[in-house]
Amino acid sequence: MDFFAFVKPKNELESVPDAKQNVPFIPEEMWMKCPKCNTLLLTTDLEENLNVCTHCGHHFRMESKQRLALLADTDTFTEHDSDLTGSNILDFPGYDQKLEKARQKSKESVLCGECLMGGIKAVLCVMEADFMMGSMGTVTGEKITRAFEYATENKLPVVVCSVSGGARMQEGILSLMQMAKTSGAVKRHSDAGQLYITILTDPTTGGVTASFAMEGDIILAEPNTLVAFAGPRVIEQTMRQKLPRDFQTSEFVLQKGFIDAVVTRDKMKDTVVRLLKMHGYREAAQ
């Protein structure tokens, strides 16, 4: 007796799809992966949400111009000392090439100028992570010092957004001298009775932390910002002790009294404007 194999006709609609063939191709520049929750985020959605993860609230780093747009009233920012640029004053090997590469993204590690915030005239300084990780060189210190001197002369408050890996080693002791120079300018501004608000963003470390970043009358910080002088690995090696998991985050230093408030990015401008008004600053005459 013959046996016939009955084979069901192939129907493409019922076939099992190849997983690899059905994964949509998304160009890398169109999405980013959140380092905290691993969620894939469209760059357009991320930009619309102020570079904050829509899933877990992680605050991505922002370019200085993005932060200017966040804090300053539209079309009111006027840059000061834009002609000041750094140079290889100590003939440090390879420094010229690093400066040239950094200038492809920004002129210097800080952007300083005058603007309106909620209609109130203020001096605003924003550090740039894309320029050698916001490291403080001689020009950085000079621009910040001049910004404070201008604010003192014109009786204006100062708002500084810090992001830095610390003093720039390629400029040696001249870089470290900026800690004293900027601190002196902050003191003269304070003696003149003017307000200084500092905003710490991730990361704020080294000589910047040890000088103007932590000398504000009011110190704000974004969530989960690294705030430190020396990094945790250096401290662990020195003390030979394991540090807490959240050590040196903005939330941790808030508990220890080093900063005044942790403020999410979407509320930062309103918070700063409210503080300016509380200290007697009024909207500029139109």
KEFI-597678 format. One line per 3 residues: number of its first residue (from 1); their letters; for each residue x, y, z of N, C-alpha, C. Coordinates in Angstrom, 2 decimals. Layout:
# residues N
NUM = A = X,Y,Z,X,Y,Z,X,Y,Z | ... $
This chain:
# residues 286
1 = MDF = 0.86,-1.19,0.00,0.00,0.00,0.00,0.89,1.24,0.00 | 0.54,2.14,-0.91,1.35,3.36,-1.01,0.88,4.40,-0.01 | 1.85,5.07,0.57,1.54,6.17,1.49,1.93,7.48,0.85 $
4 = FAF = 1.02,8.41,0.93,1.29,9.72,0.34,1.48,10.74,1.46 | 2.48,11.53,1.31,2.73,12.61,2.29,1.95,13.83,1.85 | 1.09,14.25,2.72,0.31,15.46,2.42,1.06,16.67,2.99 $
7 = VKP = 1.51,17.50,2.14,2.29,18.69,2.55,1.43,19.91,2.36 | 1.29,20.67,3.43,0.50,21.89,3.37,1.19,22.92,2.49 | 0.48,23.49,1.54,1.11,24.51,0.69,1.69,25.64,1.53 $
10 = KNE = 2.83,26.13,1.08,3.51,27.20,1.81,2.76,28.51,1.65 | 2.49,29.12,2.78,1.82,30.42,2.77,2.78,31.43,3.41 | 3.20,32.40,2.62,4.18,33.35,3.12,3.67,34.16,4.31 $
13 = LES = 2.35,34.32,4.38,1.77,35.10,5.48,1.87,34.35,6.81 | 2.00,33.01,6.74,2.07,32.22,7.95,3.49,31.83,8.32 | 4.44,32.23,7.51,5.83,31.85,7.79,6.36,32.60,9.00 $
16 = VPD = 7.30,31.97,9.68,7.93,32.58,10.85,8.98,33.58,10.39 | 8.85,34.84,10.75,9.79,35.84,10.25,11.18,35.67,10.86 | 12.17,36.03,10.08,13.54,36.05,10.57,13.73,37.30,11.40 $
19 = AKQ = 14.06,37.11,12.68,14.15,38.25,13.60,15.15,39.28,13.11 | 16.28,38.81,12.55,17.31,39.74,12.11,16.84,40.59,10.93 | 16.05,39.97,10.04,15.59,40.69,8.86,14.51,41.70,9.19 $
22 = NVP = 13.83,41.54,10.33,12.71,42.42,10.65,13.07,43.50,11.67 | 14.33,43.62,12.04,14.74,44.70,12.92,14.93,45.96,12.10 | 14.18,47.00,12.38,14.30,48.22,11.57,15.68,48.85,11.75 $
25 = FIP = 16.22,49.35,10.66,17.52,50.02,10.71,17.32,51.48,11.11 | 18.00,51.88,12.17,17.92,53.26,12.64,19.33,53.83,12.67 | 19.61,54.86,11.91,20.95,55.47,11.93,21.33,55.89,13.34 $
28 = EEM = 22.62,55.72,13.68,23.08,55.99,15.04,22.80,57.42,15.48 | 22.87,58.37,14.54,22.66,59.76,14.92,21.20,60.07,15.27 | 20.29,59.11,15.05,18.88,59.35,15.32,18.45,58.87,16.71 $
31 = WMK = 19.34,58.17,17.43,18.94,57.67,18.74,20.13,57.68,19.68 | 19.82,57.65,20.97,20.83,57.56,22.01,20.37,56.56,23.07 | 21.32,55.91,23.69,21.02,54.96,24.74,21.24,55.60,26.10 $
34 = CPK = 20.23,55.55,26.94,20.36,56.14,28.27,21.34,55.30,29.09 | 22.39,55.92,29.65,23.37,55.15,30.42,22.84,54.64,31.76 | 21.71,55.15,32.19,21.17,54.74,33.48,20.16,53.60,33.36 $
37 = CNT = 19.24,53.72,32.40,18.19,52.69,32.29,18.27,51.88,31.00 | 19.23,52.21,30.12,19.47,51.51,28.86,18.34,51.63,27.84 | 17.45,52.59,28.06,16.36,52.81,27.10,16.90,53.52,25.85 $
40 = LLL = 16.44,53.06,24.67,16.82,53.73,23.44,15.89,54.92,23.23 | 16.48,56.08,23.03,15.71,57.31,22.93,15.99,57.99,21.59 | 14.94,58.41,20.91,15.12,59.20,19.70,15.73,60.54,20.06 $
43 = TTD = 16.71,60.98,19.31,17.37,62.25,19.62,16.40,63.42,19.56 | 15.41,63.34,18.68,14.43,64.42,18.60,13.60,64.50,19.88 | 13.20,63.32,20.41,12.44,63.31,21.66,13.30,63.79,22.82 $
46 = LEE = 14.57,63.42,22.79,15.50,63.82,23.85,15.69,65.33,23.87 | 15.85,65.91,22.70,16.03,67.37,22.60,14.77,68.10,23.06 | 13.62,67.58,22.69,12.37,68.22,23.10,12.18,68.15,24.61 $
49 = NLN = 12.78,67.15,25.24,12.66,66.98,26.70,13.88,67.54,27.43 | 14.56,68.52,26.82,15.70,69.21,27.45,16.85,68.27,27.77 | 17.06,67.27,26.90,18.14,66.29,27.08,18.01,65.53,28.41 $
52 = VCT = 16.77,65.21,28.75,16.49,64.41,29.94,15.76,63.15,29.50 | 16.20,62.00,29.98,15.59,60.72,29.60,14.11,60.72,29.96 | 13.27,60.39,29.00,11.82,60.38,29.21,11.38,59.18,30.04 $
55 = HCG = 12.29,58.21,30.24,11.93,56.99,30.97,12.34,57.06,32.45 | 13.59,57.48,32.70,14.08,57.45,34.09,14.48,58.82,34.63 | 14.48,59.85,33.78,14.83,61.19,34.25,16.31,61.49,34.28 $
58 = HHF = 17.15,60.62,33.71,18.59,60.88,33.67,18.87,62.16,32.89 | 19.71,63.02,33.45,20.07,64.29,32.80,21.34,64.10,31.97 | 21.19,64.13,30.65,22.34,64.10,29.77,23.07,65.44,29.82 $
61 = RME = 24.34,65.44,29.43,25.08,66.70,29.36,24.54,67.56,28.22 | 24.66,68.86,28.42,24.20,69.81,27.42,25.37,70.66,26.92 | 25.32,71.06,25.67,26.29,72.02,25.16,25.99,73.39,25.76 $
64 = SKQ = 27.00,74.25,25.77,26.83,75.56,26.38,25.71,76.36,25.70 | 25.60,76.26,24.39,24.56,77.02,23.69,23.17,76.49,24.02 | 23.06,75.18,24.24,21.77,74.61,24.65,21.38,75.13,26.04 $
67 = RLA = 22.36,75.22,26.92,22.07,75.70,28.27,21.75,77.20,28.26 | 22.39,77.94,27.37,22.04,79.35,27.23,20.58,79.50,26.81 | 20.17,78.68,25.85,18.78,78.72,25.39,17.82,78.35,26.52 $
70 = LLA = 18.27,77.48,27.43,17.43,77.05,28.54,17.25,78.16,29.58 | 18.32,78.91,29.86,18.30,79.87,30.97,18.02,81.31,30.55 | 18.60,81.74,29.43,18.46,83.14,29.02,17.16,83.35,28.24 $
73 = DTD = 16.57,84.52,28.41,15.41,84.88,27.60,15.82,84.90,26.13 | 14.89,84.61,25.26,15.18,84.48,23.83,15.82,85.74,23.26 | 16.94,85.53,22.56,17.64,86.59,21.84,18.09,87.75,22.74 $
76 = TFT = 18.43,87.46,23.99,18.89,88.53,24.88,20.35,88.37,25.29 | 20.98,87.25,24.94,22.35,87.01,25.40,23.35,87.74,24.53 | 24.23,88.50,25.15,25.33,89.18,24.47,26.64,88.66,25.04 $
79 = EHD = 27.44,88.02,24.21,28.69,87.43,24.68,29.75,88.48,24.95 | 30.52,88.28,26.02,31.64,89.14,26.36,32.96,88.40,26.13 | 33.98,89.12,25.76,35.35,88.59,25.65,35.44,87.37,24.74 $
82 = SDL = 34.71,87.40,23.65,34.73,86.26,22.73,36.06,86.14,22.00 | 36.87,87.20,22.04,38.15,87.19,21.35,39.25,86.50,22.15 | 38.99,86.21,23.42,40.01,85.57,24.26,40.07,84.07,23.97 $
85 = TGS = 41.22,83.60,23.56,41.41,82.17,23.30,42.74,81.72,23.90 | 42.81,80.47,24.29,43.99,79.93,24.94,45.13,79.66,23.98 | 46.34,79.51,24.52,47.52,79.20,23.73,48.44,78.29,24.54 $
88 = NIL = 49.41,77.72,23.89,50.33,76.80,24.53,51.46,77.59,25.18 | 51.15,78.25,26.29,52.09,79.17,26.92,53.30,78.47,27.53 | 53.20,77.17,27.82,54.31,76.44,28.42,54.96,75.47,27.42 $
91 = DFP = 54.57,75.56,26.15,55.09,74.64,25.13,54.91,73.18,25.54 | 53.75,72.88,26.10,53.45,71.52,26.53,53.28,70.63,25.30 | 53.95,69.49,25.24,53.87,68.62,24.05,52.45,68.19,23.72 $
94 = GYD = 52.07,68.41,22.46,50.76,67.98,21.98,49.60,68.88,22.33 | 49.87,69.94,23.10,48.77,70.82,23.56,48.17,71.62,22.41 | 49.00,72.05,21.46,48.49,72.81,20.32,47.47,71.99,19.54 $
97 = QKL = 47.76,70.72,19.35,46.84,69.85,18.61,45.53,69.65,19.38 | 45.63,69.52,20.70,44.42,69.35,21.52,43.55,70.60,21.47 | 44.19,71.77,21.52,43.43,73.01,21.43,42.73,73.14,20.08 $
100 = EKA = 43.46,72.80,19.03,42.89,72.88,17.69,41.68,71.96,17.54 | 41.80,70.75,18.08,40.68,69.80,18.02,39.50,70.29,18.84 | 39.77,70.84,20.02,38.70,71.32,20.90,37.96,72.49,20.27 $
103 = RQK = 38.68,73.33,19.53,38.06,74.53,18.93,37.14,74.19,17.76 | 37.14,72.95,17.34,36.19,72.54,16.31,34.76,72.52,16.84 | 34.64,72.47,18.18,33.31,72.44,18.80,32.99,73.73,19.54 $
106 = SKE = 34.01,74.38,20.12,33.77,75.59,20.89,35.05,76.41,20.97 | 34.91,77.73,21.21,36.08,78.60,21.28,36.89,78.36,22.54 | 36.21,78.18,23.65,36.88,77.98,24.94,35.99,77.15,25.85 $
109 = SVL = 36.49,76.89,27.05,35.75,76.03,27.98,34.70,76.79,28.78 | 34.53,78.08,28.51,33.46,78.84,29.16,32.96,79.93,28.22 | 31.66,80.17,28.31,30.99,81.21,27.53,30.40,82.20,28.51 $
112 = CGE = 30.81,83.46,28.41,30.38,84.48,29.38,29.68,85.63,28.67 | 28.70,86.22,29.34,28.03,87.36,28.74,26.92,87.90,29.63 | 26.11,88.75,29.04,25.01,89.42,29.74,23.71,89.04,29.06 $
115 = CLM = 22.66,88.87,29.85,21.37,88.47,29.28,20.24,88.89,30.21 | 19.03,88.59,29.79,17.86,88.73,30.63,17.40,87.33,31.04 | 17.04,87.19,32.29,16.47,85.94,32.79,15.15,86.29,33.46 $
118 = GGI = 14.06,85.91,32.82,12.76,86.32,33.33,12.62,87.83,33.33 | 13.28,88.47,32.37,13.24,89.93,32.28,14.24,90.64,33.17 | 14.99,89.90,33.99,15.96,90.49,34.91,17.35,90.44,34.29 $
121 = KAV = 18.03,91.55,34.28,19.37,91.60,33.70,20.36,90.91,34.63 | 21.19,90.04,34.04,22.16,89.27,34.83,23.35,88.92,33.96 | 24.46,88.58,34.63,25.64,88.06,33.94,25.57,86.53,34.04 $
124 = LCV = 25.74,85.87,32.90,25.62,84.42,32.83,26.90,83.82,32.26 | 27.48,82.85,32.96,28.66,82.11,32.50,28.29,80.64,32.42 | 28.58,80.03,31.28,28.25,78.62,31.07,29.50,77.89,30.60 $
127 = MEA = 29.90,76.87,31.34,31.08,76.09,30.97,30.72,75.05,29.92 | 31.71,74.67,29.11,31.51,73.80,27.95,32.26,72.48,28.12 | 31.50,71.39,28.26,32.11,70.07,28.46,32.85,69.60,27.22 $
130 = DFM = 32.40,70.03,26.04,33.02,69.58,24.80,34.39,70.20,24.55 | 34.77,71.21,25.34,36.10,71.80,25.20,36.99,71.26,26.31 | 37.71,70.19,26.01,38.64,69.57,26.96,37.99,69.35,28.32 $
133 = MGS = 36.77,68.83,28.29,35.98,68.50,29.48,35.87,69.69,30.43 | 35.69,70.89,29.88,35.48,72.08,30.70,36.65,72.41,31.59 | 37.83,71.95,31.24,38.99,72.19,32.10,39.29,73.68,32.20 $
136 = MGT = 39.82,74.09,33.36,40.07,75.51,33.63,41.51,75.87,33.30 | 41.67,76.65,32.22,42.96,77.20,31.86,43.02,78.67,32.20 | 44.07,79.34,31.76,44.24,80.76,32.07,43.14,81.61,31.45 $
139 = VTG = 42.73,81.29,30.24,41.68,82.06,29.58,40.34,81.84,30.27 | 40.08,80.62,30.70,38.84,80.32,31.44,38.74,81.20,32.67 | 39.82,81.22,33.46,39.83,82.03,34.67,39.72,83.51,34.38 $
142 = EKI = 40.38,83.95,33.31,40.33,85.38,32.95,38.92,85.79,32.55 | 38.24,84.97,31.76,36.89,85.31,31.31,35.90,85.35,32.48 | 36.01,84.38,33.38,35.12,84.36,34.54,35.41,85.55,35.46 $
145 = TRA = 36.69,85.87,35.65,37.05,87.02,36.48,36.50,88.31,35.89 | 36.64,88.49,34.60,36.11,89.69,33.94,34.60,89.75,34.04 | 33.94,88.59,33.96,32.48,88.57,34.08,32.04,89.07,35.45 $
148 = FEY = 32.73,88.62,36.51,32.40,89.08,37.85,32.72,90.56,38.03 | 33.81,91.03,37.48,34.17,92.45,37.58,33.14,93.33,36.86 | 32.66,92.86,35.71,31.62,93.60,34.98,30.33,93.64,35.81 $
151 = ATE = 29.98,92.50,36.40,28.76,92.44,37.22,28.88,93.33,38.45 | 30.05,93.38,39.06,30.27,94.23,40.23,30.12,95.69,39.87 | 30.72,96.07,38.76,30.68,97.47,38.32,29.27,97.90,37.96 $
154 = NKL = 28.49,96.99,37.38,27.15,97.33,36.92,26.04,96.87,37.86 | 26.42,96.40,39.06,25.46,95.98,40.09,24.49,94.92,39.57 | 25.06,93.86,39.01,24.26,92.79,38.45,24.53,91.47,39.17 $
157 = PVV = 23.53,90.60,39.24,23.76,89.25,39.79,24.53,88.41,38.78 | 25.17,87.36,39.27,25.91,86.44,38.41,25.35,85.04,38.58 | 25.17,84.35,37.45,24.77,82.94,37.45,25.83,82.17,36.68 $
160 = VCS = 26.42,81.15,37.30,27.46,80.35,36.66,27.02,78.89,36.61 | 27.04,78.30,35.41,26.77,76.87,35.23,28.11,76.17,35.07 | 28.47,75.34,36.00,29.77,74.69,35.97,29.69,73.26,35.45 $
163 = VSG = 30.68,72.88,34.67,30.92,71.49,34.29,32.40,71.41,33.98 | 33.13,70.60,34.72,34.58,70.64,34.56,35.25,69.39,35.12 | 36.35,69.03,34.45,37.21,67.98,34.96,38.31,68.51,35.85 $
166 = GAR = 38.34,69.84,36.04,39.32,70.45,36.94,40.29,71.37,36.21 | 41.39,71.70,36.86,42.40,72.58,36.28,43.09,71.88,35.11 | 43.52,72.68,34.12,44.11,72.13,32.90,45.61,71.89,33.11 $
169 = MQE = 46.01,70.64,33.13,47.39,70.30,33.49,48.39,70.84,32.47 | 47.96,71.06,31.22,48.90,71.55,30.21,49.37,72.98,30.48 | 48.69,73.67,31.40,49.09,75.04,31.74,49.67,75.14,33.14 $
172 = GIL = 49.85,73.99,33.79,50.58,73.93,35.05,50.08,74.87,36.13 | 51.02,75.51,36.82,50.70,76.38,37.94,49.88,77.59,37.51 | 50.00,77.99,36.23,49.22,79.12,35.73,47.73,78.79,35.74 $
175 = SLM = 47.41,77.53,35.51,46.01,77.10,35.60,45.53,77.11,37.05 | 46.36,76.61,37.96,45.98,76.59,39.38,45.81,77.99,39.93 | 46.55,78.96,39.39,46.43,80.35,39.86,45.04,80.92,39.61 $
178 = QMA = 44.31,80.35,38.65,42.97,80.86,38.33,42.00,80.61,39.48 | 42.29,79.64,40.33,41.45,79.39,41.50,41.43,80.61,42.41 | 42.61,81.16,42.66,42.71,82.33,43.53,42.15,83.57,42.84 $
181 = KTS = 42.43,83.70,41.54,41.99,84.90,40.82,40.47,84.98,40.75 | 39.82,83.86,40.39,38.36,83.88,40.31,37.73,84.06,41.69 | 38.35,83.44,42.71,37.82,83.57,44.07,37.89,85.01,44.56 $
184 = GAV = 38.96,85.71,44.19,39.06,87.12,44.55,37.98,87.96,43.90 | 37.66,87.66,42.64,36.61,88.39,41.94,35.24,88.11,42.56 | 35.02,86.85,42.96,33.76,86.48,43.64,33.63,87.25,44.95 $
187 = KRH = 34.72,87.36,45.70,34.70,88.06,46.99,34.38,89.55,46.80 | 34.96,90.19,45.82,34.69,91.61,45.58,33.25,91.83,45.15 | 32.72,90.89,44.37,31.32,90.95,43.95,30.40,90.81,45.16 $
190 = SDA = 30.75,89.91,46.07,29.97,89.71,47.29,30.05,90.93,48.20 | 31.25,91.50,48.33,31.42,92.69,49.17,30.60,93.87,48.66 | 30.33,93.87,47.35,29.52,94.94,46.75,28.03,94.70,46.96 $
193 = GQL = 27.69,93.58,47.62,26.29,93.32,47.94,25.49,92.67,46.83 | 26.15,92.07,45.86,25.45,91.46,44.73,25.35,89.94,44.90 | 24.34,89.36,44.27,24.03,87.93,44.42,24.78,87.09,43.41 $
196 = YIT = 25.24,85.93,43.85,25.91,84.96,42.99,25.24,83.60,43.17 | 24.68,83.07,42.08,24.04,81.75,42.08,24.88,80.82,41.21 | 25.24,79.68,41.75,25.99,78.71,40.97,25.15,77.46,40.74 $
199 = ILT = 25.24,76.92,39.52,24.50,75.72,39.13,25.51,74.65,38.78 | 25.55,73.58,39.57,26.49,72.49,39.34,25.87,71.46,38.40 | 26.59,71.14,37.32,26.13,70.10,36.40,27.21,69.03,36.30 $
202 = DPT = 26.84,67.90,35.77,27.72,66.72,35.79,28.79,66.76,34.70 | 30.08,66.59,35.08,30.63,66.58,36.44,31.19,67.96,36.80 | 31.23,68.27,38.07,31.93,69.46,38.57,32.99,68.98,39.54 $
205 = TGG = 34.25,69.07,39.13,35.32,68.45,39.91,36.57,69.33,39.93 | 37.56,68.90,40.71,38.88,69.51,40.73,38.91,70.95,41.16 | 39.79,71.72,40.52,40.01,73.11,40.90,38.80,74.01,40.74 $
208 = VTA = 37.89,73.65,39.84,36.66,74.45,39.69,35.79,74.27,40.93 | 35.68,73.03,41.43,34.94,72.78,42.66,35.60,73.49,43.84 | 36.93,73.52,43.84,37.67,74.11,44.96,37.74,75.63,44.88 $
211 = SFA = 37.07,76.21,43.88,37.07,77.68,43.78,35.66,78.18,43.52 | 35.42,78.79,42.37,34.19,79.55,42.16,32.91,78.71,42.14 | 33.00,77.42,41.79,31.78,76.60,41.69,31.08,76.43,43.03 $
214 = MEG = 31.86,76.41,44.12,31.27,76.19,45.44,31.25,77.47,46.28 | 31.41,78.62,45.66,31.45,79.88,46.40,30.19,80.72,46.20 | 29.17,80.15,45.59,27.95,80.89,45.36,27.20,81.18,46.65 $
217 = DII = 26.46,82.28,46.66,25.57,82.56,47.79,24.50,81.48,47.88 | 24.06,81.02,46.72,23.10,79.91,46.63,23.66,78.91,45.63 | 23.75,77.64,46.04,24.33,76.60,45.20,23.24,75.60,44.83 $
220 = LAE = 22.94,75.53,43.54,21.97,74.57,43.02,22.73,73.48,42.25 | 22.08,72.36,42.03,22.70,71.28,41.26,21.63,70.47,40.56 | 21.98,69.95,39.39,21.08,69.04,38.69,21.13,67.66,39.36 $
223 = PNT = 20.10,66.84,39.16,20.08,65.51,39.79,21.27,64.64,39.37 | 21.76,63.86,40.32,22.80,62.86,40.10,24.08,63.45,39.49 | 24.38,64.68,39.84,25.60,65.33,39.37,26.78,64.90,40.23 $
226 = LVA = 27.90,64.61,39.59,29.13,64.31,40.33,29.72,65.64,40.82 | 29.83,65.79,42.12,30.40,66.99,42.75,31.58,66.53,43.60 | 32.80,66.89,43.20,33.96,66.35,43.90,35.19,67.20,43.65 $
229 = FAG = 36.16,67.06,44.54,37.49,67.60,44.26,38.34,66.48,43.67 | 38.58,65.45,44.43,39.25,64.25,43.91,38.20,63.19,43.62 | 38.45,62.37,42.61,37.51,61.33,42.24,37.43,60.22,43.27 $
232 = PRV = 36.38,59.41,43.24,36.19,58.36,44.24,37.31,57.32,44.25 | 37.88,57.01,43.08,38.96,56.01,43.05,40.19,56.52,43.80 | 40.50,57.80,43.63,41.65,58.38,44.33,41.42,58.33,45.85 $
235 = IEQ = 40.20,58.67,46.27,39.89,58.68,47.70,39.94,57.27,48.28 | 39.40,56.30,47.55,39.42,54.91,48.03,40.85,54.39,48.16 | 41.70,54.74,47.20,43.08,54.29,47.27,43.83,54.96,48.42 $
238 = TMR = 43.48,56.20,48.71,44.15,56.93,49.79,43.68,56.45,51.16 | 42.36,56.31,51.31,41.79,55.94,52.61,41.74,54.43,52.82 | 41.89,53.67,51.70,41.78,52.21,51.75,40.44,51.77,52.33 $
241 = QKL = 39.40,52.48,51.91,38.03,52.16,52.33,37.11,52.22,51.12 | 36.07,51.38,51.15,35.07,51.40,50.09,34.07,52.51,50.37 | 33.82,53.36,49.38,32.91,54.49,49.55,31.47,54.07,49.26 $
244 = PRD = 30.50,54.81,49.81,29.08,54.53,49.51,28.81,54.64,48.02 | 27.81,53.92,47.55,27.51,53.88,46.11,27.15,55.24,45.55 | 26.44,56.07,46.32,26.02,57.38,45.83,26.96,58.50,46.28 $
247 = FQT = 28.16,58.13,46.72,29.12,59.11,47.22,29.43,60.15,46.15 | 29.42,61.43,46.53,29.76,62.57,45.68,28.68,62.91,44.65 | 27.51,62.32,44.74,26.40,62.78,43.90,25.80,64.03,44.52 $
250 = SEF = 25.06,64.79,43.72,24.46,66.02,44.23,23.49,65.73,45.38 | 22.80,64.60,45.31,21.88,64.24,46.39,22.64,63.96,47.69 | 23.81,63.34,47.57,24.63,63.02,48.73,25.18,64.30,49.37 $
253 = VLQ = 25.74,65.19,48.56,26.31,66.42,49.13,25.22,67.36,49.64 | 24.00,67.23,49.11,22.87,67.99,49.66,22.60,67.56,51.09 | 22.61,66.25,51.33,22.40,65.74,52.69,23.47,66.22,53.65 $
256 = KGF = 24.68,66.43,53.15,25.79,66.87,53.99,25.88,68.38,54.12 | 24.96,69.10,53.45,24.91,70.55,53.60,25.83,71.34,52.70 | 26.40,70.71,51.68,27.34,71.42,50.80,26.62,72.22,49.71 $
259 = IDA = 25.42,71.83,49.36,24.63,72.58,48.38,23.26,72.86,48.97 | 22.52,73.75,48.30,21.25,74.20,48.85,20.03,73.47,48.29 | 20.12,73.01,47.03,18.96,72.34,46.45,19.37,71.56,45.21 $
262 = VVT = 18.68,70.46,44.97,18.80,69.71,43.72,17.55,70.05,42.90 | 17.78,70.58,41.70,16.67,71.08,40.88,16.72,70.41,39.51 | 15.58,69.88,39.08,15.53,69.28,37.75,15.63,70.36,36.68 $
265 = RDK = 16.07,69.95,35.52,16.38,70.90,34.45,15.16,71.72,34.01 | 14.01,71.09,33.99,12.81,71.80,33.53,12.36,72.89,34.50 | 12.86,72.84,35.73,12.47,73.85,36.73,13.61,74.81,37.07 $
268 = MKD = 14.76,74.65,36.41,15.94,75.42,36.79,15.76,76.92,36.55 | 15.28,77.30,35.37,15.16,78.74,35.09,14.16,79.40,36.03 | 13.00,78.77,36.23,12.00,79.34,37.13,12.55,79.49,38.54 $
271 = TVV = 13.36,78.51,38.97,13.96,78.58,40.30,14.93,79.75,40.41 | 15.78,79.92,39.40,16.76,81.01,39.41,16.06,82.36,39.37 | 15.06,82.51,38.52,14.33,83.78,38.43,13.64,84.10,39.75 $
274 = RLL = 13.05,83.10,40.38,12.39,83.32,41.66,13.40,83.76,42.72 | 14.58,83.18,42.71,15.62,83.57,43.67,16.10,85.00,43.42 | 16.24,85.36,42.16,16.65,86.73,41.83,15.62,87.74,42.35 $
277 = KMH = 14.36,87.44,42.17,13.30,88.35,42.64,13.27,88.41,44.17 | 13.51,87.27,44.81,13.52,87.25,46.28,14.63,88.14,46.85 | 15.70,88.33,46.07,16.83,89.13,46.53,16.79,90.56,45.97 $
280 = GYR = 15.62,90.97,45.52,15.42,92.38,45.20,15.70,92.79,43.78 | 16.03,91.85,42.90,16.28,92.21,41.51,14.94,92.28,40.76 | 14.82,93.29,39.95,13.56,93.54,39.23,13.79,93.50,37.72 $
283 = EAA = 12.68,93.31,37.00,12.77,93.26,35.55,13.30,94.59,34.99 | 14.13,94.46,33.98,14.73,95.65,33.36,13.67,96.43,32.60 | 13.82,97.75,32.56,12.89,98.60,31.83,12.98,98.31,30.34 $
286 = Q = 11.86,98.17,29.69,11.84,97.89,28.26,12.11,99.15,27.44 $
